[in-house]
Amino acid sequence: MPNSVEYDSSPLDNKGINNVMILPGATLGLLSGGQLGRMFTTAAQTMGYRVVVLDPDINSPAGIIADQHICAEYSNEIALKQLAKCCDAITTEFENIPETTLAFLEQKTIVRPSSKALAATQNRINEKHIITSLNIPVAPFIIIRSISDIENKKILPPFPNILKTVTFGYDGKSQSICQSREDVTSAFRSLGQVECVLEQHINFKYEISAVLARSEDGIISNFPIAKNVHINGMLHSTTVPSMISKKQAKKVINIANKIANSLNYIGVIAVEFFVSNEDKLFVNEIAPRPHNSGHFTLDACRTSQFEQQVRMLCGLPSGSCELLSPVVMINILGDAWGRTTPNWDKLLSVPQNNLHMYGKKEARIGRKMGHFNVLASTVEQATNVALKSFQELIRD
């Protein structure tokens, strides 16, 4: 796929597949086998489905627990034919699967979300064009394709700003905060002079996200809005309820639903927002998959985002998104290992803590190894327990 393509404003579709319920006992396919795929696999198997994962990593978190792991590249046509032949429907847990891979599979079986919907969110320029075409605000930005673009731009977004690669950036990767034009030039060179967007850094009070499930017939189920804290570009914690006003929450849900409808999206999708100091909403990113900030649903909601992903893929009615308890989710990165393993005994000695590990063999700095959800009677109680538990988890 080229670095950027012109945004096609025509309605997106999923090959006109009719409503068909795919029931337990069927086999579901999954492209990419990371931790999101692992949690999808667990949800699907719990519901009675078989899961086949296609991932090039022999030790992929989802692949090691799936009913079958096809260890191959996403462009391997023989492997794709094998996947399509044995699966009743296929989904993905990673937005950067090549559009051509999904389009190939769509000719042979059900694929949700569609190749067209996924491709629309793989490129930051296209993504921003989609959002702004719906009259939804994003941070002011310009496109940088060469050094001359930086030198010739009379008006750059006000500093500080953020330079981001157009493709393949996530969790703060392939991004640089810039305080001057010279910083932009230096950052552009360090990123390999690939196509980038330069965004104004929004002074925000907090970040929030909206995770929803949209069915083939356009019915949307919204999870509670989450308030998020990032450290070094990576999500550290999620708090639900978010405590934003009902009026603001309604705006957030309306925007997220509008985006999902415009993509004719089928599956679970997340929309990330900045809330400025003036209480204005700016859409930051669209994630066409379950989201890290939706992990609280595993313990605090009647239906998790991963069960919803199974349900949307299989044409089943949505489960309930009801919040059962206030919750704080904390990410566990490889940083927590230090010279030895974390203090699991202290974490697991607290009854409010619910630990979820991802089955990764090697702990590395910045690598997502797991998370824990803290359930309590109030947000304040959950926050206090989460803070103390996280501090005690990390060995000296």
C-alpha positions, 0 to 999 in steps of 0.5 A: 500500500502506498504511503498515502492514497486519496480519500474515497468518500463513497460509502464503505461496504463489506461485499454485501454479505447478508445477515447470517448468524455464525454459531458456536462450533464454527471456526473463526480466523484471526489475522495477527496474534498479539495480546488483543488477539489472545483475549479475542481467542479466549473469549471465542473459545469460551463461547464455543468457537474454534480459533485459527490464528495467522501470524508470522511469530511462532510465539505469538500470544494468541497463536500459542493458545489458538486451536491452530496457528498458521505461522506465515506472513500476511502476504503468503497466498497459500497460507491465506487460502488455508485460513479462508478454507477452514474459517467461517469468518475472519477478523483482525486485531491489528490495523496494519494488516495489508488491505490486499490481504483482507481483500483477497480473503473477502473473495472467499469468506466473511471478513469483518471489519472490511478491507475498505474500512480498515484501509481508511484508518491505516493512514493518518492523512486519510484518517484526518480527512475522514474525520474533518469531512464529518465536521469533527475537529482534529488538532491543526496539522500540515503534511510533511513529505520533504525537508523543503516542506518544512523550510517552505511552510510559512505557517507551521502549527504553533509550537510545541507540535508533534511530528508523526509518521503517516503509517505504522505509528502507535504507543508513542512510536515514530513520533517526536515533540518539536519545539522549533522548526529546527526540531521538526527538521531533525525529527523528520530526518530521524524518522527516515524522511518518510511521509509525516503529519505535523500536528499542533500539541493540544493543551488538554485537561485529559484524554478520553476514549469511546469504545463501541461495537457496531453490527452489520445492520448498523446497531451500535452498543457503547461502552462507558467512556474511559478517562486515560493517562499516558506516560511517554506516549503509552497508555498507563491507566484507564478510569471508568466512570470517567466523571465527565459531564453527561452533556460532554459524554453525549457529544463524545458518543455521538462523534464516535458513532458518527465515525463508525457509521461513516465507515460502515464499520462492523466490529469493535472500534475505539475513538480517542479524544483530547479534551482541551482546557476550554472543554473542546473535543478533538479526535486524536485517533481511530483504532479499528479494533478492541483497544487498550483503554477497553481492557476494563471491560474484561472485569467491570462490564457484563460483556467484554470488548472481546466478546463483543468482537466475537459477537459482531464477527458472528452476526450475533446480537450485542451483549450488554455494555453495562458497567458493573463496578467502578474500575481502574486499569493499569498497564504492566510494561516490561519496565516492571521487571527490573533486575528480577520479576515483579512482586506478584505476591503483593499484587495478588494479595489484594482482592480488588485486583484482577490480573491479566497476563499476555503470555509473552516470553521476554520482558522488555522496556516499553513492552506491554506484558499485561494489565490489572483491573482494580474494582471498588465501590468508588473511583476514589477507592479504585484509584488508591488501590491501583496506585499502591498496588502498582508501586508495590508491584515494581521491585527495588 
